[in-house]
Amino acid sequence: MASARMYLITRCILISLIWKSSLALLCLPCDESKCEEPKHCSGAVVLGICGCCSVCAKQKNESCGGVYGLYGTCDRGLRCVIRPPLNGGSITQYEVGVCEVPQLVMSDGQGLRGY
């Protein structure tokens, strides 16, 4: 009985370690000769997730952020907005957001878009 419990505990620990390591990002040394030139960008060009190759900046209503910023960076004048989960859960740095024009909130609670 004790050995079965120890086996189960050990197995749970190993699974959690493997799960955590699967969320790791591996960026190889930068070799710009392997980078493709971004095509048909609607806005600016920014560095990709590993900081080596150029990619198109995300535009209004496009996905952004996420784990390690996998979904990209918003263009100038936009902000990656992460909405709280509908189930009432908390926000972490891993959620995917949407690029939006920032909203300036006045002291009366009213907002101004694109200040």
C-alpha positions in Angstrom: 0.0 0.0 0.0 2.8 2.5 0.9 4.7 1.6 -2.2 1.6 2.2 -4.4 1.1 5.6 -2.7 4.8 6.5 -3.2 4.6 5.4 -6.9 1.5 7.6 -7.4 3.2 10.6 -5.7 6.4 10.2 -7.7 4.4 9.9 -11.0 2.4 13.1 -10.2 5.6 15.0 -9.6 7.2 13.8 -12.8 4.1 14.6 -14.8 4.0 18.1 -13.4 7.7 18.7 -14.2 7.2 17.5 -17.8 4.1 19.7 -18.2 6.0 22.8 -16.9 9.0 22.2 -19.2 6.7 21.8 -22.2 5.8 25.5 -21.8 9.4 26.5 -22.4 10.5 28.6 -25.3 13.7 27.7 -27.1 15.3 30.5 -29.1 18.3 29.3 -31.1 21.2 31.8 -31.8 20.1 34.4 -34.3 20.8 33.6 -38.0 19.3 36.4 -40.0 20.0 34.5 -43.2 17.2 32.2 -42.2 14.7 35.0 -41.6 11.9 35.6 -44.2 11.2 39.2 -45.1 7.7 40.1 -43.8 5.3 40.7 -46.7 2.2 42.9 -47.1 2.4 44.4 -43.6 -0.5 46.8 -42.9 1.6 48.7 -40.3 5.1 48.6 -38.8 7.6 45.8 -38.7 8.7 44.5 -35.3 11.1 41.8 -34.1 9.5 38.4 -33.6 9.3 36.4 -30.4 13.0 35.5 -30.2 14.2 39.0 -31.2 15.9 37.9 -34.4 13.6 38.0 -37.4 11.2 40.8 -38.4 7.5 40.2 -38.5 4.4 42.4 -39.2 3.1 44.2 -36.1 -0.4 43.2 -35.1 -3.3 45.5 -36.2 -6.6 46.5 -34.6 -8.7 43.5 -33.5 -5.9 41.0 -34.1 -4.7 38.6 -31.4 -1.6 39.6 -29.4 0.3 38.5 -26.3 -0.1 35.0 -25.0 2.6 32.8 -23.6 6.0 34.3 -24.4 4.2 36.8 -26.7 3.5 34.0 -29.2 0.6 35.9 -30.7 2.7 39.0 -31.4 3.1 42.6 -30.7 0.6 45.4 -31.4 1.5 48.2 -33.9 2.2 51.7 -32.7 -0.8 53.4 -31.3 -2.4 50.1 -30.2 -2.4 48.2 -27.0 -2.7 44.5 -26.3 -5.9 44.3 -24.1 -6.6 41.2 -22.1 -10.1 40.8 -20.9 -10.9 39.0 -17.6 -12.2 35.5 -18.1 -15.9 35.1 -18.2 -15.8 32.4 -15.5 -14.5 35.0 -13.1 -10.9 33.6 -13.0 -7.9 35.7 -12.6 -5.7 37.1 -15.4 -2.1 35.8 -15.8 0.6 36.9 -18.2 -0.3 34.0 -20.5 -3.7 35.1 -21.8 -4.1 36.1 -25.4 -5.3 39.6 -25.9 -6.6 41.8 -28.7 -5.0 44.9 -30.2 -7.1 47.9 -29.5 -6.9 51.7 -29.5 -6.1 52.8 -25.9 -8.9 54.4 -24.0 -8.2 57.3 -21.7 -10.6 57.2 -18.7 -11.6 60.5 -17.3 -12.2 61.1 -13.6 -16.0 61.1 -14.3 -15.6 57.5 -15.6 -16.2 58.5 -19.3 -13.6 57.3 -21.8 -12.0 59.0 -24.8 -10.8 56.7 -27.6 -7.5 57.3 -29.3 -6.4 60.2 -27.0 
